[in-house]
Amino acid sequence: MKRFLYGIDFGTTNSALAIYDEESKEIHSTIIIPSLIYFYHQFNGVNAQNYVVGEEAIEAYLKDDMKGRFIKSVKQILSRSSFSETRIHNKKYNASDLVAIILKELKDRADQLIGQDCRKAIIGRPVFFDDDNVQKDTLAQTRLNKAAEIAGFVDIRFQFEPIGAAFAYEKNLLKKENVLVADLGGGTTDFTYLVLDPKKVGSKDRKNDMMANGGIYIGGDSFDSAFMWEKGTPYFGKNTQYEATPGKVLTVPKSLFANICSWEQMNFFNGLRIRKDIEDYYYFSGEDPQFKNLITLIENNLGYSVFQSIEKTKITLTNADTAIFSYHNMDINIDEEIPLPDYEQIIAKDVNRISNYLDEFMLQNNIDPQNIDSLFLTGGTSMVGSIQKLFKNRFPHVNINSGDNFKSVAKGLAYSGYLFEN
């Protein structure tokens, strides 16, 4: 029987699994799915699986008239001590349970391809789950390890995601290089500076080759949230005014709209009190149609579909000078032209934070830009124009390389089998 191990890149937006044949020392195949879970609106019975994962989650969500529980960016709750559990169909799910659903889906698909129950995995993790907070980082690591066990893995090792990306890049090198790897995903941006050498591919000890690593809790989701705040929330009544008492006109609290800029905050609206407040704002605003859109958004669980439109706008702007932010659903109608300079201004604050962190990372680790032989960018967010400009301006003398932005990390993790050597 052949021996395999899995390299798993559990991501905020997408998750990938690379199947590594330990005998041939080659990648057998790679699977990628959106990191999405959808729990059906209606409970189907005691023994029935009441959820679907990945691409099927989107289809079921739309087919179910968006009435069930749609869960995305679950990776971001790993480090949050404030999240203990959520109840769906009277069953409790903690962070590990939710992550395990996605990991098990990947494992089941891979097991079917190789015809075996593979229980050996190298799982990627960001350099920092939550901006250099040791306590939160430990919590996230513990939860991720538990999720892997629930999913059916027994032999588990962890590797920093940018190191995984580096090992994928190393396979294509012809000579030794000092490489700065930037892994820009949906939730985090991670950096690793290391020596790569094609002669060392598969070597057992690479500790001395790892010169520096670090990360910041900013990624593509941050860009999408900023876009929602600037361009989306006005269509949901951010500037709505209401007459609290005769002659006293106030603006609806901005805090309401901060909570529609990321899916994790949507549960903020579940309480009876906040629902009553929203109804009162709507009534005292003279039933403002824009504010009615907020009620429609909340009551019909439309958050993900709105963010799909934001994502399409972002993707269009990676290759175009303008895009249309378009959304039409349940009387919510948005059509706004977004010029590239406007988009770049919207995400400028987060891009600057990445830039500032990079400067700090270089300084703290005494990295001389002139000693960097090449840059390797990976992750979906690396394709954003402002990010490309950041690295080209910061390192004009260095070649920028990229691999498969969605599979590179998983493949590199699969090449990290040396971690199982004691």
C-alpha positions as CSV (number, residue, x, y, z in Angstrom):
1,M,0.0,0.0,0.0
2,K,1.3,3.4,-0.9
3,R,2.1,6.0,1.8
4,F,0.6,9.4,1.6
5,L,0.5,12.6,3.6
6,Y,-1.7,15.7,3.2
7,G,-0.6,19.3,3.2
8,I,-3.5,21.4,4.2
9,D,-3.9,25.1,3.8
10,F,-6.9,26.0,5.8
11,G,-7.7,29.5,4.7
12,T,-10.1,32.3,5.5
13,T,-11.6,32.4,2.0
14,N,-10.5,29.1,0.4
15,S,-8.9,25.9,1.7
16,A,-6.7,23.6,-0.2
17,L,-5.3,20.1,0.3
18,A,-2.3,18.7,-1.5
19,I,-1.9,14.9,-1.6
20,Y,1.8,13.9,-1.3
21,D,3.0,10.5,-2.4
22,E,5.8,9.7,0.1
23,E,7.3,7.0,-2.1
24,S,7.5,8.9,-5.4
25,K,8.0,12.2,-3.5
26,E,5.6,13.9,-5.8
27,I,2.3,15.7,-5.5
28,H,-0.4,13.3,-6.4
29,S,-3.2,15.9,-6.8
30,T,-4.5,19.1,-5.2
31,I,-8.1,19.9,-4.0
32,I,-9.4,23.4,-3.3
33,I,-12.8,24.4,-1.9
34,P,-14.3,27.7,-0.6
35,S,-14.1,27.8,3.2
36,L,-17.9,27.9,3.5
37,I,-20.5,26.0,5.5
38,Y,-24.2,26.2,5.0
39,F,-26.7,24.8,7.6
40,Y,-30.1,24.1,6.0
41,H,-33.0,26.1,7.3
42,Q,-35.1,23.0,8.0
43,F,-33.8,20.2,10.3
44,N,-33.7,17.0,8.2
45,G,-33.7,14.4,11.0
46,V,-31.5,12.9,13.7
47,N,-29.1,11.0,11.4
48,A,-29.1,13.3,8.4
49,Q,-26.2,15.7,7.6
50,N,-27.8,19.1,7.9
51,Y,-25.0,21.1,6.3
52,V,-23.0,21.3,3.1
53,V,-19.5,22.6,2.5
54,G,-17.6,24.5,-0.2
55,E,-19.2,25.2,-3.6
56,E,-22.3,23.3,-2.6
57,A,-22.8,25.6,0.4
58,I,-23.3,28.6,-2.0
59,E,-25.8,26.6,-4.1
60,A,-27.7,25.4,-1.1
61,Y,-27.8,28.9,0.4
62,L,-29.3,30.4,-2.7
63,K,-31.7,27.4,-3.2
64,D,-32.8,27.7,0.4
65,D,-33.8,31.3,-0.2
66,M,-30.9,32.3,2.1
67,K,-32.9,31.3,5.2
68,G,-30.4,29.0,6.9
69,R,-27.1,29.7,8.6
70,F,-24.3,30.6,6.2
71,I,-20.8,30.6,7.8
72,K,-17.7,32.0,6.1
73,S,-14.3,33.2,7.4
74,V,-14.5,30.7,10.2
75,K,-10.7,30.8,10.5
76,Q,-11.0,34.2,12.0
77,I,-12.8,32.9,15.1
78,L,-10.0,30.5,16.1
79,S,-8.2,33.2,18.1
80,R,-11.3,34.8,19.6
81,S,-11.9,33.9,23.2
82,S,-15.2,35.8,23.0
83,F,-16.5,33.0,20.8
84,S,-17.3,29.9,22.8
85,E,-20.0,28.3,20.7
86,T,-23.0,28.8,18.5
87,R,-26.2,26.8,18.5
88,I,-27.6,25.5,15.2
89,H,-30.7,23.3,15.1
90,N,-30.4,22.9,18.9
91,K,-26.8,21.5,18.5
92,K,-23.8,23.3,19.9
93,Y,-20.8,24.0,17.7
94,N,-17.6,25.4,19.1
95,A,-14.8,26.9,16.9
96,S,-13.0,23.5,16.5
97,D,-16.3,21.8,15.5
98,L,-16.8,24.3,12.7
99,V,-13.3,24.2,11.4
100,A,-13.4,20.3,11.6
101,I,-16.3,20.3,9.2
102,I,-14.2,22.0,6.5
103,L,-11.1,19.8,7.2
104,K,-13.2,16.7,7.1
105,E,-14.7,17.6,3.8
106,L,-11.1,18.1,2.4
107,K,-10.0,14.8,3.9
108,D,-13.0,12.8,2.6
109,R,-12.5,14.1,-0.9
110,A,-8.8,13.3,-0.8
111,D,-9.3,9.8,0.7
112,Q,-11.7,9.0,-2.1
113,L,-9.0,9.9,-4.7
114,I,-6.3,7.7,-3.1
115,G,-8.7,5.0,-1.9
116,Q,-7.2,5.2,1.7
117,D,-7.9,6.6,5.1
118,C,-5.0,9.0,5.3
119,R,-4.5,10.2,8.9
120,K,-1.2,12.1,8.4
121,A,-1.2,15.8,7.8
122,I,0.9,18.9,7.8
123,I,-1.5,21.8,8.5
124,G,-0.6,25.4,7.7
125,R,-1.0,28.2,10.2
126,P,-0.4,32.0,9.9
127,V,2.7,33.4,11.6
128,F,0.3,35.2,14.0
129,F,-3.3,34.3,14.3
130,D,-4.0,37.6,15.9
131,D,-1.3,40.4,15.8
132,D,1.4,39.0,18.0
133,N,-0.9,38.1,20.9
134,V,0.6,35.0,22.5
135,Q,-2.5,34.0,24.5
136,K,-4.8,34.3,21.4
137,D,-2.2,32.5,19.3
138,T,-2.1,29.6,21.7
139,L,-5.9,29.4,21.8
140,A,-6.1,29.3,18.0
141,Q,-3.4,26.7,17.7
142,T,-5.1,24.5,20.3
143,R,-8.5,24.8,18.5
144,L,-7.0,24.1,15.1
145,N,-5.2,21.0,16.5
146,K,-8.5,19.8,18.0
147,A,-10.3,20.4,14.8
148,A,-7.8,18.2,12.9
149,E,-8.3,15.4,15.4
150,I,-12.1,15.7,15.1
151,A,-11.7,15.5,11.3
152,G,-9.9,12.2,11.6
153,F,-6.2,13.0,11.6
154,V,-3.9,11.3,14.1
155,D,-0.3,12.3,13.0
156,I,-0.4,16.1,12.8
157,R,2.3,18.7,12.4
158,F,2.0,22.4,11.8
159,Q,4.0,24.7,9.5
160,F,3.9,28.4,9.0
161,E,2.0,29.1,5.8
162,P,4.6,31.4,4.1
163,I,7.2,28.6,4.7
164,G,4.9,26.3,2.9
165,A,4.7,28.7,0.0
166,A,8.5,29.1,0.0
167,F,9.0,25.3,-0.3
168,A,6.7,25.2,-3.3
169,Y,8.7,28.0,-4.9
170,E,12.0,26.3,-4.1
171,K,11.1,23.3,-6.3
172,N,11.5,25.7,-9.3
173,L,14.8,27.3,-8.4
174,L,18.0,26.7,-10.2
175,K,20.3,28.2,-7.6
176,K,20.5,29.3,-4.0
177,E,18.6,32.5,-3.1
178,N,17.7,34.7,-0.2
179,V,13.9,35.0,-0.6
180,L,11.3,37.2,1.0
181,V,8.0,35.4,1.0
182,A,4.7,37.4,1.4
183,D,1.6,35.3,1.9
184,L,-1.4,37.6,1.6
185,G,-4.7,35.8,2.3
186,G,-8.2,36.7,3.4
187,G,-7.4,37.2,7.1
188,T,-3.7,37.7,7.5
189,T,-0.5,38.9,5.8
190,D,2.6,36.9,6.7
191,F,6.2,37.4,5.9
192,T,9.1,34.9,6.0
193,Y,12.7,35.6,5.0
194,L,14.7,32.5,4.3
195,V,17.4,30.8,2.3
196,L,16.1,28.5,-0.5
197,D,18.3,26.1,-2.3
198,P,17.2,23.5,-4.8
199,K,19.9,21.1,-3.5
200,K,18.1,21.1,-0.1
201,V,14.6,20.1,-1.3
202,G,13.4,17.4,1.0
203,S,16.2,18.0,3.6
204,K,15.4,17.0,7.1
205,D,16.7,20.1,8.9
206,R,15.9,23.5,7.6
207,K,16.0,25.5,10.9
208,N,19.1,27.4,10.0
209,D,17.6,28.5,6.7
210,M,14.7,30.3,8.4
211,M,16.0,33.8,9.1
212,A,12.9,35.7,10.1
213,N,9.1,35.5,10.1
214,G,6.3,37.7,11.2
215,G,2.7,38.7,10.3
216,I,-0.1,41.1,10.7
217,Y,-3.9,40.5,11.0
218,I,-4.9,42.2,7.8
219,G,-6.0,40.6,4.5
220,G,-8.5,40.6,1.8
221,D,-11.4,40.5,4.2
222,S,-10.1,43.8,5.6
223,F,-10.3,45.4,2.2
224,D,-13.8,44.1,1.7
225,S,-14.9,45.4,5.0
226,A,-13.5,48.9,4.2
227,F,-15.3,48.8,0.9
228,M,-18.6,47.9,2.6
229,W,-18.2,50.7,5.0
230,E,-17.4,53.4,2.4
231,K,-19.6,52.2,-0.6
232,G,-22.0,49.7,0.8
233,T,-23.4,51.0,4.0
234,P,-24.8,54.3,2.5
235,Y,-27.3,52.0,0.6
236,F,-28.3,50.5,3.9
237,G,-29.1,53.7,5.6
238,K,-25.9,54.8,7.2
239,N,-26.8,58.5,6.9
240,T,-30.5,58.0,7.8
241,Q,-31.9,60.7,10.1
242,Y,-34.8,60.1,12.5
243,E,-36.9,62.4,14.7
244,A,-36.5,61.0,18.2
245,T,-38.8,63.7,19.7
246,P,-40.7,66.4,17.9
247,G,-38.1,68.8,16.4
248,K,-35.1,66.8,17.5
249,V,-33.4,65.2,14.5
250,L,-30.6,62.7,15.0
251,T,-28.6,60.4,12.8
252,V,-28.9,56.6,13.3
253,P,-25.9,55.3,15.3
254,K,-23.0,54.4,13.0
255,S,-22.3,51.4,15.2
256,L,-25.2,49.6,13.5
257,F,-23.4,49.7,10.2
258,A,-20.0,48.6,11.6
259,N,-21.8,45.3,12.3
260,I,-22.6,44.7,8.6
261,C,-19.1,45.1,7.5
262,S,-18.1,41.6,8.6
263,W,-20.1,38.4,8.9
264,E,-18.9,37.6,12.4
265,Q,-20.7,40.7,13.7
266,M,-24.1,39.8,12.1
267,N,-25.1,38.0,15.2
268,F,-25.2,41.4,16.9
269,F,-28.6,41.8,15.4
270,N,-30.0,38.6,16.9
271,G,-31.1,40.2,20.2
272,L,-34.7,41.3,20.7
273,R,-33.6,44.7,22.0
274,I,-31.5,45.6,19.0
275,R,-34.3,44.4,16.6
276,K,-36.7,46.6,18.5
277,D,-34.3,49.6,18.2
278,I,-34.0,49.0,14.4
279,E,-37.7,49.0,14.0
280,D,-38.0,52.2,16.0
281,Y,-35.3,53.9,13.9
282,Y,-37.2,52.9,10.8
283,Y,-40.5,54.2,12.0
284,F,-39.2,57.5,13.3
285,S,-37.2,58.0,10.1
286,G,-40.5,58.2,8.2
287,E,-39.8,54.7,6.9
288,D,-36.7,55.7,5.0
289,P,-36.2,53.3,2.0
290,Q,-32.5,53.1,2.5
291,F,-32.9,52.0,6.1
292,K,-35.5,49.5,5.0
293,N,-32.6,47.9,3.0
294,L,-30.8,47.2,6.3
295,I,-33.9,45.4,7.7
296,T,-34.1,43.4,4.5
297,L,-30.4,42.5,4.7
298,I,-30.7,41.3,8.3
299,E,-34.0,39.5,8.0
300,N,-33.1,37.6,4.8
301,N,-29.5,36.8,5.7
302,L,-28.2,38.6,2.6
303,G,-24.7,39.5,3.9
304,Y,-22.8,36.9,2.0
305,S,-24.5,37.7,-1.3
306,V,-23.6,41.4,-0.9
307,F,-20.0,40.5,-0.1
308,Q,-19.9,38.4,-3.3
309,S,-20.7,41.5,-5.2
310,I,-17.9,43.4,-3.4
311,E,-15.5,40.5,-4.2
312,K,-16.4,40.7,-7.9
313,T,-15.7,44.4,-7.9
314,K,-12.3,43.9,-6.3
315,I,-11.4,41.1,-8.8
316,T,-12.4,43.3,-11.7
317,L,-10.2,46.1,-10.5
318,T,-7.2,43.9,-10.5
319,N,-7.1,44.2,-14.3
320,A,-9.4,47.2,-15.1
321,D,-9.4,50.9,-14.4
322,T,-13.1,50.9,-13.4
323,A,-15.7,48.4,-12.1
324,I,-19.4,48.5,-11.4
325,F,-20.4,47.6,-7.8
326,S,-23.8,46.0,-8.7
327,Y,-26.3,44.3,-6.4
328,H,-29.9,43.6,-7.0
329,N,-32.0,41.5,-4.6
330,M,-35.3,41.9,-2.7
331,D,-35.7,45.6,-3.6
332,I,-32.1,46.4,-2.7
333,N,-30.7,48.0,-5.9
334,I,-27.1,49.1,-6.1
335,D,-25.3,50.2,-9.3
336,E,-22.3,52.4,-8.7
337,E,-19.2,52.9,-10.8
338,I,-16.0,52.5,-8.8
339,P,-12.9,54.0,-10.5
340,L,-9.6,52.3,-9.5
341,P,-8.2,55.4,-7.7
342,D,-11.4,55.5,-5.5
343,Y,-10.9,51.8,-4.6
344,E,-7.2,52.4,-3.9
345,Q,-8.2,55.2,-1.6
346,I,-10.7,53.0,0.3
347,I,-8.1,50.3,1.0
348,A,-5.2,52.7,1.5
349,K,-5.3,52.6,5.3
350,D,-5.0,48.8,5.4
351,V,-2.3,48.8,2.6
352,N,-0.3,51.4,4.6
353,R,-0.6,49.2,7.7
354,I,0.9,46.3,5.7
355,S,3.6,48.6,4.4
356,N,4.5,49.9,7.8
357,Y,4.6,46.4,9.3
358,L,6.9,45.3,6.4
359,D,9.3,48.2,7.3
360,E,9.2,47.2,10.9
361,F,9.8,43.5,10.0
362,M,12.8,44.4,7.9
363,L,14.3,46.7,10.6
364,Q,13.8,44.4,13.5
365,N,15.4,41.5,11.7
366,N,18.2,43.5,10.2
367,I,17.2,42.6,6.7
368,D,19.1,44.6,4.1
369,P,16.9,45.0,0.9
370,Q,20.1,44.6,-1.2
371,N,20.6,41.1,0.1
372,I,17.2,39.9,-1.1
373,D,17.5,37.9,-4.3
374,S,13.8,37.5,-5.0
375,L,10.3,38.1,-3.7
376,F,7.7,35.4,-3.8
377,L,4.1,36.6,-3.4
378,T,1.2,34.2,-2.9
379,G,-2.4,34.3,-1.7
380,G,-5.4,35.8,-3.5
381,T,-4.9,39.3,-2.0
382,S,-1.4,39.5,-3.6
383,M,-3.1,40.1,-6.9
384,V,-4.6,43.4,-5.7
385,G,-3.1,46.3,-7.7
386,S,-2.2,48.4,-4.6
387,I,-0.3,45.4,-3.1
388,Q,1.6,44.8,-6.3
389,K,2.6,48.6,-6.3
390,L,3.7,48.3,-2.7
391,F,6.2,45.6,-3.4
392,K,7.4,47.1,-6.7
393,N,8.0,50.5,-5.1
394,R,9.6,49.0,-2.0
395,F,11.9,46.6,-3.9
396,P,12.5,48.0,-7.4
397,H,15.7,46.0,-7.8
398,V,14.1,42.6,-7.0
399,N,12.2,40.2,-9.3
400,I,8.7,39.5,-8.1
401,N,7.6,35.9,-8.5
402,S,4.3,34.2,-7.8
403,G,3.0,30.7,-8.1
404,D,-0.6,29.4,-8.0
405,N,-2.0,31.9,-5.5
406,F,-4.5,29.3,-4.2
407,K,-2.5,26.1,-4.2
408,S,1.1,27.0,-3.6
409,V,0.9,26.9,0.2
410,A,-0.8,23.5,0.3
411,K,1.8,22.0,-2.0
412,G,4.7,23.5,0.0
413,L,3.2,22.2,3.2
414,A,3.1,18.7,1.7
415,Y,6.8,19.1,0.9
416,S,7.4,19.6,4.7
417,G,7.4,16.0,5.6
418,Y,10.7,16.5,7.4
419,L,8.6,17.7,10.3
420,F,7.7,14.1,11.1
421,E,11.4,13.2,11.7
422,N,12.3,13.2,15.4
